[in-house]
Amino acid sequence: MLEAVREVGRLATEHASGGFLENLCLEIAEDQGGKKQHVVIIDFATDNNSLKLTPKEITAGVTEREYLWVGNADGSSSPQWYLTTNNLSFLVSQTLPNLLEVLPEGSKLARNVQKVLDFYFFDTGVKDGAENRYRYILNLEMLPGYKGSKLLDLIKENPKGKNLAQAVAKEFSKWIKEQTGLSEKEIALYTIYFDGQKGVDYREYQEKVETAKVFDIFAGEEGVCHACGNFGPITSDTTKLKFKYYITDKVGYASNHDKKNFYKNYSLCPDCYKKLLIAESFIQNKLNNRIGNLNLFIIPGFLFPVNLKKQQFQKWMDFTNNSFNNLKGYSEIAGYEEMVRDYFENREIYNQLIFNFLFYQKNKAEFKVLKLIKDIPPSRILKILQLFQKVNEVFKKHFPQLLPELSLNLNRIYYQIPQQKGKNSVEYRKFLDLLESIFTGHPVEKSFILRQHIELFKIFAFTKEGFNVSPGSEKYKEIELAKACLRANLLNLFLQELEILPKEVEAVELELDLKAEDLEYIREMGYTPQQAALFLLGVLVGEIASAQHQSNLNKAILNKLTYQGMSLRRIISFANEVHQKLFQYKKLNASTEKVYNSMKKLLDREIPRWKLTDQENVFYLLSGYSYLTGKILSRAKNEKLEMEGM
């Protein structure tokens, strides 16, 4: 993956505007949670005690470069000294003292920083260890019109420097809101000015940022760069890189088990290091994505080195994003066909392209890789898209008005795999393992998929909370259960078409006296005679549930189902109960008689050679219930649309 990231850095360096630091800048969203985002300029006057605030709206792609937002200092315990930050606690405490330590003595910026510390900050006198970084704290009483807590009271209440910085930042934030009308949730960044001039514009500041990002980690060691093969200065220190390319914190992985020999495992020259830094920012800004609640980076790579013109570079980037975004959501045929045309028009480039999907979790300064799915060709993406289209067309035919809720895509698949929430939960692995199989073609265990389906049904049937799937309202749980089951069947069909879930070899061949659309659905879903028997029994359960709902809003028949599994003996007994209930609720008519007779014909023939497990029995029974419920819902929506159109 390192080579792919480095190549992204090379292309971004060639085609992106601006210098090295500008290309390290991280884009900021203009809106967050429905709130417009701002940068607040904190302008210190150095010749008098005057502090001015100026809020400006964020413009994505512009603001981060204007104020040189490159993130905070690398590492959670690193001294913070960047003048643009998203953490107000840094600015009210350690930023300026730490900056003064790294600046050339006597430089203009150093003199201005010293004046601000003298005028606006209070020296607590603490000099011990890590607490020293909180020695200087913003003197709140220097703020014009400040009426909050006294600084000395805050110092007494917060003996720990970190807690004191947070308490002062909280009071400062209140004052900022009084002055600007902006709450914390409306502020993405804070930046420091000196006498009306941006702190980040000082040449000595920019030099120090670039040195901190790259050159500090090159300590005179020379050797061969493992990325480009050139001889020169090298480093094995990857602490400033966000992506983890190899292990550098476990001695057992070092050459001869000596941490001094990590450079023998993998070393980088300054040029390659810069390319990786630029690539990481570029990927975060341009190729960041999500499936459900999981974050990922799309890292494109080339099988061979390529030289792209600027227009080709833009096309390549658009194709990378569009490919994945189409997989996430049901795309109209026209949009899909346009993408296919684009692929063939530019296939000389795209055929050399591969995708790497890096799923990650970010907590404060920690970056944790959840999974890397690598070396996926565009042809695989197109095949997956094609099969999404194909299986969705099946449901478009049978449930036209429900298609927006049922159509399959990667986001829908995420919510078909139940994942228990929790701080230390690793249930996301179930979905990511399935996703890897979808992209790579590795087989999926039928038992695994069935377990996920049944667990999902339980969430809706028993209104279980604490999962990535919301059970919704108790009132509509049977309807949501039916939709979940329809999507489960569609997922099975998709995985079978993708040839990673085994297809049933024994399809229904008997002549059954059923409606043409019902028989067509059974055959399209590839049900075996045993599965079809249970499916038809489920259709009859749907008829009874509908009648019960109309009489008292309670579908009591569904309480007869046992989600842990139903034995064949229980199925035979239940089939007899269903016949009685059809008679009781006056649902025994010519149509349901045909369904019942077809079900009995299949069931009686298959009993001696029954292969389905108890859980499979429940799944296919619910599949029939969901099919009939889906038909009823789709028909009702269609009638409503017709009434509205009259």
Secondary structure, 3 states (H helix, E strand, C coil): CHHHHHHHHHHHHHHCCCCHHHHHCCCCCCEECCEECEEEEEEECCCCCCEEEEEEECCCCCHHHHCCCCCCCCCCCCCCCCCEECCHHHHCCCHHHHHHHHCCCCCHHHHHHHHHHHHHEEECCCCCHHHHHHCEEECHHHCCCCCCCCHHHHHHHCCCHHHHHHHHHHHHHHHHHHHHCCCHHHEEEEEEEECCEEHHHCHHHHHHHHHHHCHHHCCCCEEECCCCCCEEECECCCCCCCCCCCCCCCHHHCHHHCHHHHHHHCCECHHHHHHHHHHHHHHHHHCEEEECCEEEEEEEEECCCCCCCHHHHHHHHHHHHHHHHHHHCCCCHHHHHHHHHHHHHCHHHHCCEEEEEEEEEEECCEEEEEEEEEEECHHHHHHHHHHHHHHHHHHHHHCHHHHHHHCCCHHHHHHHCCCECCCCCCCHHHHHHHHHHHHHCCCCCHHHHHHHHHHHHHHHHCCCCCECCCCCCHHHHHHHHHHHHHHHHHHHHHHHHCCCCCCCCCCCCCCCCCCHHHHHHHHHCCCCHHHHHHHHHHHHHHHHHHHHHHHHCCCHHHHHCCCCCCCHHHHHHHHHHHHHHHHHCCCCCHHHHHHHHHHHHHHHHHHHHCCCCHHHHHHHHHHHHHHHHHHHHHHHHHHHHHHHHC
